[in-house]
Amino acid sequence: MHIKKLSAAALAVALSAAILSGCGAANSSTSAGTTSTATGSSTSASVIAATTESIQVSMDSSDYYFDWQAEIHTTLDMSSGSQTITKSGIYEITGTLADGSLIVDIDKSTDKGTVYLILNNTNITSASSAPIYVKDAKKVVLVLENGTTNTISQGSGVVVNSDNEPSAAIFSKADLTITGSGTLSVTSDFNDGITSKDTLKITDGTLVINSNKDGIVGKDVIAVEKAVITITAGKDGMRSTNDTDTGQGNILLKDGTYTITANNDAIQAYGLLQVDGGTFNLTSGGGYTGSISANVNPGSGGMGRPDTVTQATETTDASSTSDSKKALKATGGIIINGGAFTIASYEDSVNSSGNVVINGGTLTIQAGDDAIHSDTDVTISGGTITIANAYEGIEGKNITINSGDIKVTSSDDGINVNDAAGLLTITGGNIYLNAGGDGLDSNGSAKMTGGTVYVDGPTDSGNGAIDYDKSFTISGGTIIAAGSSGMAQSTDSSSSQPSILMYYTAAQAAGTTLTVKDESGNTVASFTPAKQYSSAAISAPGLKTGQTYTLYSGETKVVNFTLSDTVTYLSESGVTANQSAIPGGGTQMGGGGQFNGGKPAGNG
């Protein structure tokens, strides 16, 4: 059948590479979408930034709606029974079929044309197979005719072949594209909603999917440019499956609206997951339950979970056979360049075995475990991140924050570098941490050159508002970390910007503003902690060695002092020694007696 050349110009989707501030290297895009991982082994005070190349997926004119009625086409009325298409061309699909299938079976070795299926108020139900079954073809395009509602339903008694096919209500062994502004409702009581064994593209339409297992499955790539997608899934919401071919198994989401409720992962990629925009409402594993300890190993001794302990249900590898209940998950890496996310996850909200790179977007997160977790590096270079509830806020071997507005409420650590060779780097951004465990925590080192950090630290002396094992240097930016005093730390003496560490003899009440003013009465630094505190570590550009300052609690003068060194330790009586280095030093909040200051070996 002759198909007139389509008038639409060929289009390409070329996604910009993840450009990381401070990285100093441009990432090239490839059609495969590859990733590379920083070594993450340096303990020197240099910026460690994740490098993850972006995905590039090409769209052509056949991936978009066209004036098919002006072309030569054939109309198939499904009310007359099952239909089999054996030749490429344009087919208008109409009518209602109570039990049967629309089958596409074309020898692509001799017929390399595209099959266009125009769903025009089509209703197909099959009790024993896939209502739409593409057995063989070069490419199939489902066109949802404008203004129509199309319903595809698969029963539970499907008979599959030796390859376990067909495994979905819409099942394709060819490249599959869905476009057009109509509505497609898909139900599978057997297995998956929509599956392509090759590439799956969606460029328009309203999709409502209810599936016994996965909602949308693509093998090599799932690429969505624009659509309104609602998925209720017994397993994963969206999933790519190619775990054998390098550079495959990717998911690319650009714009659109996604409402996904999944018993397991909301969106899972074996390769790279990249989001360039859109609105996302994601619920995984029943969502955030408010009982974080139910699905993690909290460690022992009330000290919070040791960083070397793996949670009981932690499954960062997408190939794991264990049920995983995360929201955004990818083995190869995650890039978020934009989008508005509302996430409620039973486990991690953003999780990758590779790098996690956030360049923009708005994320509002409630997580039963980590809000953002990478087995390698996390780099944040923009966006607004609000972590309303989590066990740990942001965790990785190396964490770099270049910019962005970040607010974390966590029952354990707010930000956690969990590797002894790791580095926490802060070059900019506005960060607020309300942590039940450590606020800023690095099992290796930390470096701050800019930005603003406020920490509402722990009220128990088993943790600290700042906690690092090797070094924490600061040369710019402002940090005020208030919390308990038993393990209190400040930035270290190798810093070029001075700091103070204040020890209070009695806990200061929640809501008591602490302020540092210079001799002229100018405010150098100020913060109002939301919790009680008995220590405060402060560093700000206005602090200069040799100059005199006054520390206030509310409107009350607490102590006048002159900065005597890069790190100056204070009490109400004036300059003092580092109490965490003195046996018995420090005040334990929330209980009587003294706590031996200084960090216990191996505590994260």
Summary of the structure (lengths in Angstrom):
residues: 604
radius of gyration: 28.3
end to end distance: 68.2
largest distance: 93.5
contacts: 2433
relative contact order: 0.08
helix: 3%
strand: 45%
